[in-house]
Every structure is written in C-alpha cells, then in structure tokens.
Amino acid sequence: MRDAAINLRALPEQRDLIDHAAQLLGKNRSDFMLEAACDRAQAVLLDQVFFSLDAEKFRAFNAALDASAAPNAGLARLLAVTPPWAPTTSAA
C-alpha cells in the first residue's frame, strides 16, 4: 500500500501531456508519473556506477588496474599514522 505522498505543481500543458501519455498506456497519472520518475532515478544512479568502454579502452583500463601502484609518499605517511581508536600500549 502506498502511503508516502509526493506533491508537485505543473503547467496545465505539462499535465495534459502526461495525462495523454498515461492514457495511451492504460495508466492513471500517478502510476505513469511514478514509473517515469523511478525509471529516471535508476538511470541516474546507474550512471554513477556503470560505464562502457570499447575493446581497446577496456584493455587499457585492465592494464592500469593490473599495474603495480607507483610509490606514494603521502599515502605511506598516512598509513603509518596510528589511528586514535587503536589500543595504546602503556609502560607499566
């Protein structure tokens, strides 16, 4: 059961366009708008985690992932710092 409300304002022309498209699909305005919004939201989220490469760029990408990392002095210093949550050794 749907119980979360989503309210928005639209121009009459936008509402009419949405209503016409919804009618063609045999849906009501709310179902049509919710489906369209969810489809777009999923596309936006997938754009953040999925990318496509042609074969040549894919080989180059894999080669970069497989290559050894270059020395990084800043990272070495960071990893050498004792975190504040680490147990301390006290001299007794």
PLY file of the C-alpha trace (Angstrom):
ply
format ascii 1.0
element vertex 92
property float x
property float y
property float z
element edge 91
property int vertex1
property int vertex2
end_header
0.00 0.00 0.00
1.35 3.38 -0.96
1.36 5.80 1.91
4.08 8.34 1.07
2.76 11.41 -0.73
4.70 13.23 -3.45
3.21 16.57 -4.45
4.25 18.78 -7.33
2.94 21.63 -9.40
2.87 21.58 -13.21
1.72 23.79 -16.02
-1.62 22.77 -17.49
0.16 21.85 -20.73
2.52 19.55 -18.87
-0.35 17.89 -17.01
-2.24 17.39 -20.26
0.82 15.87 -21.93
1.33 13.48 -19.03
-2.35 12.56 -18.96
-2.36 11.86 -22.69
0.70 9.60 -22.48
-0.67 7.81 -19.42
-3.98 7.21 -21.18
-2.20 5.70 -24.18
-0.55 3.20 -21.83
-3.74 2.50 -19.91
-2.36 4.04 -16.71
-3.51 6.78 -14.44
-1.47 9.95 -13.99
0.03 8.90 -10.65
1.13 5.46 -11.84
2.58 6.91 -15.04
4.48 9.66 -13.22
5.79 7.33 -10.51
7.01 4.81 -13.07
8.66 7.53 -15.18
10.33 9.10 -12.15
11.61 5.74 -10.88
12.97 4.85 -14.34
14.85 8.15 -14.47
16.12 7.78 -10.90
17.50 4.32 -11.68
19.21 5.66 -14.80
20.85 8.47 -12.82
22.08 6.05 -10.17
23.40 3.59 -12.76
25.29 6.43 -14.44
27.21 6.80 -11.20
28.43 3.20 -11.12
28.34 1.86 -14.69
30.48 2.91 -17.59
31.03 1.44 -21.01
34.32 1.06 -22.85
35.19 -0.16 -26.30
37.57 -3.15 -26.51
40.76 -1.06 -26.81
39.91 1.18 -23.87
38.82 -1.85 -21.83
42.24 -3.47 -22.37
43.95 -0.24 -21.32
41.70 0.02 -18.26
42.51 -3.56 -17.22
46.21 -2.94 -17.76
46.04 0.10 -15.47
44.25 -1.94 -12.82
46.78 -4.77 -13.07
49.83 -2.49 -12.99
51.74 -2.04 -9.76
51.00 1.18 -7.98
53.61 3.90 -8.14
55.26 4.82 -4.83
53.24 7.43 -2.97
54.99 9.15 -0.06
51.80 10.83 1.15
49.93 7.53 1.30
52.85 5.89 3.12
52.79 8.66 5.77
49.04 8.32 6.14
49.23 4.56 6.61
51.99 4.98 9.21
49.77 7.09 11.50
48.30 5.23 14.45
44.54 5.75 14.47
43.02 7.21 17.63
40.89 4.11 18.18
43.87 1.75 18.19
44.69 0.23 21.59
47.51 2.01 23.31
50.39 0.25 24.94
51.24 1.71 28.31
54.54 1.13 30.02
53.83 -0.33 33.45
0 1
1 2
2 3
3 4
4 5
5 6
6 7
7 8
8 9
9 10
10 11
11 12
12 13
13 14
14 15
15 16
16 17
17 18
18 19
19 20
20 21
21 22
22 23
23 24
24 25
25 26
26 27
27 28
28 29
29 30
30 31
31 32
32 33
33 34
34 35
35 36
36 37
37 38
38 39
39 40
40 41
41 42
42 43
43 44
44 45
45 46
46 47
47 48
48 49
49 50
50 51
51 52
52 53
53 54
54 55
55 56
56 57
57 58
58 59
59 60
60 61
61 62
62 63
63 64
64 65
65 66
66 67
67 68
68 69
69 70
70 71
71 72
72 73
73 74
74 75
75 76
76 77
77 78
78 79
79 80
80 81
81 82
82 83
83 84
84 85
85 86
86 87
87 88
88 89
89 90
90 91
